[in-house]
Amino acid sequence: QVRVVESGGGLVQAGGSLRLSCTASGRTDSSIMIGWFRQAPGKEREFVGVIRWRLSETYYPDSVKGRFTISRGNAGNTVDLQMNSLKPEDTAVYYCAAGYYRDRDIRAEAEYDYWGQGTQVTVSS
């Protein structure tokens, strides 16, 4: 069992930056991966990126590559999502999720068993 909690959402102007954090507790063993997803109003939830805990290996979709960075936080069980050059289309509820790496499609929601409650990010134009 893993519990994840997001923090750090808010309102930012286009072109600005925002950092979200995900704090994980429980069975965070070496196979864990922490993914970030987002869901805009009226749209399906979208994969934003992932980090494999043990390797600190990351993967991003093209929509955020070069603008978003996922890293292990300074605290032991945190993962940060640094978002730069934000655009109004980045407005969404952002979720972090935990799963155990099984060498399958890490972009798929089904690979993540534990989800946070979400945090709102609003980018104004």
C-alpha positions in Angstrom: 0.0 0.0 0.0 1.3 3.4 -1.0 -0.1 6.8 -0.2 0.7 9.8 -2.4 -0.2 13.5 -1.8 0.3 16.3 -4.2 1.1 19.9 -3.2 2.2 23.1 -4.9 -0.6 24.0 -7.3 -1.8 27.5 -8.0 -2.2 30.3 -10.4 0.6 31.4 -12.7 0.9 33.6 -15.8 1.8 32.2 -19.1 5.5 31.8 -19.5 5.9 31.4 -15.7 7.0 28.4 -13.7 5.5 26.3 -11.0 6.8 23.3 -8.9 4.5 20.5 -7.7 5.6 18.0 -5.2 4.4 14.5 -4.5 5.0 12.9 -1.1 4.9 9.2 -1.0 4.5 7.0 2.0 4.1 3.3 2.7 5.6 0.5 0.6 8.0 2.7 -1.5 10.4 0.0 -2.5 13.0 0.1 -5.2 10.6 -0.9 -8.0 8.2 2.0 -7.4 7.6 4.5 -10.1 5.9 7.9 -9.6 3.9 9.2 -12.5 2.3 12.6 -13.1 -1.0 13.0 -15.0 -3.3 15.9 -15.7 -6.9 16.4 -16.6 -8.3 19.5 -18.1 -12.0 20.2 -18.0 -13.9 18.1 -20.5 -10.8 16.2 -21.5 -9.4 12.8 -20.7 -6.6 12.4 -18.2 -3.2 12.8 -19.9 0.2 11.3 -19.0 2.7 14.1 -18.1 5.8 12.1 -17.1 7.2 9.4 -14.8 10.3 8.7 -12.7 11.5 5.3 -11.7 12.5 5.5 -8.1 15.6 3.3 -8.0 17.1 4.5 -11.2 15.9 8.1 -11.2 15.1 7.4 -14.8 12.5 9.7 -16.4 10.3 9.7 -19.4 8.1 12.5 -20.8 5.6 12.8 -23.7 6.4 15.3 -26.5 3.7 17.7 -25.2 5.9 18.6 -22.2 9.4 17.5 -23.1 11.9 20.3 -22.5 9.5 22.3 -20.3 8.7 19.8 -17.5 11.2 18.0 -15.3 10.6 15.3 -12.8 13.2 14.7 -10.1 13.6 13.2 -6.7 13.0 15.8 -4.0 15.4 16.8 -1.3 13.2 15.0 1.3 13.5 11.3 1.2 10.1 10.3 -0.3 9.2 13.2 -2.5 9.1 13.7 -6.2 9.0 17.1 -7.8 7.5 18.2 -11.1 9.1 21.4 -12.2 7.0 23.1 -14.9 8.6 25.9 -16.9 7.4 28.0 -19.8 3.8 27.3 -18.8 1.0 27.8 -21.4 -2.7 28.3 -20.8 -3.3 24.8 -22.3 -1.3 23.4 -19.3 -4.2 24.4 -17.1 -5.5 21.2 -15.4 -5.8 19.2 -12.3 -2.5 17.5 -11.8 -2.3 14.1 -10.2 0.7 12.1 -9.0 0.3 8.3 -8.9 2.4 5.4 -7.7 2.9 2.0 -9.3 5.4 -0.8 -9.4 7.4 -1.0 -12.5 6.4 -4.1 -14.6 8.1 -3.4 -17.9 4.8 -2.4 -19.5 3.4 0.8 -20.8 4.4 3.3 -18.2 2.2 6.0 -19.8 -1.0 3.9 -19.0 -3.1 4.8 -16.1 -3.7 1.1 -15.4 0.0 0.8 -14.4 -0.6 3.0 -11.4 -2.3 1.6 -8.4 -2.3 4.6 -6.0 -3.4 8.1 -6.8 -3.4 11.4 -5.1 -6.3 13.8 -4.8 -5.0 16.2 -7.4 -3.9 19.8 -7.3 -5.2 22.6 -9.5 -2.8 24.4 -11.9 -4.2 27.4 -13.7 -2.1 29.3 -16.3 -3.5 32.7 -17.3 -2.9 34.2 -20.7 
